[in-house]
Amino acid sequence: MIINQLKLMKMSCYKYWGKLEEIANKLSKYKNKEEIDNTDIEKIIKILDEVELIAHDKIIDFNSAKHILDDKKMNKVLKLIRKFYIYVGSRLETENAISIIESENPKAELEKFHFYERYTELINNESRLANFNKDTTFLFLGSGPLPLTLIMFNKIFHCKCIGIEQNEDTALLSREVLKKLELDQEIKIEIGDERKIKDLDYDILMIAAFAEPKERVFANVWETVNEKTAVIYRTYSGMRAILYSPVTEKDTRGFEKEVMLLPQGNSNNTSVLIKKIQ
């Protein structure tokens, strides 16, 4: 009985192979960055929405999903899908950041962001991992052009927030966003990579899902934090890992996993609390 169930689960994940290849073929029609940049973003989002339907399949368990994620034949397909997933997220954030800066009603413009509701679900979920409050300083590594994670933690929990962004132009853009939203006194953006955290005071550290290269990032974080520091990272698990490469046990060597929260609602990130091993 158990063997038959396992076979059924394995077969059910294979039903998506052809669909994923079909989606990759649609994306491969965009030959270069200039062509992609000149394409209506909604056209690409529509294609990636097909990926999300697969990623949110609740029937396929973690072990069954690995048949897709670990298959050499699917590597090329997933690499292309993940490339566009990152591109769309970055472009949407950048476009919304510019709209906020140019808007007479920047708060309303912020709430138009494509993934705004997902961030609400995500942050409510993550608030269970550590004690976020007005006396907390929250440090986010990889804050991006639209520092929505920082904005929402500050809005909901009134904690002091610091973002680290290694791309200078991106960091400067996010500073303009915060200034326009009149949050530049509550939220600061530092320019640098994960090594910057050693110069800062904070209570909770979060590592963005797109922080790369992961092994180096976690190694440098391990060198800096102490055993009491709450370190949270975002990753992708189960079928949602088709959207982006997950954090591995190798990446987090020297840390102990304390709590893992699976995504709620339409959000995609699994959030994990870890502590440095003594």
Summary of the structure (lengths in Angstrom):
residues: 278
radius of gyration: 19.3
end to end distance: 44.0
largest distance: 63.1
contacts: 852
relative contact order: 0.12
helix: 52%
strand: 14%
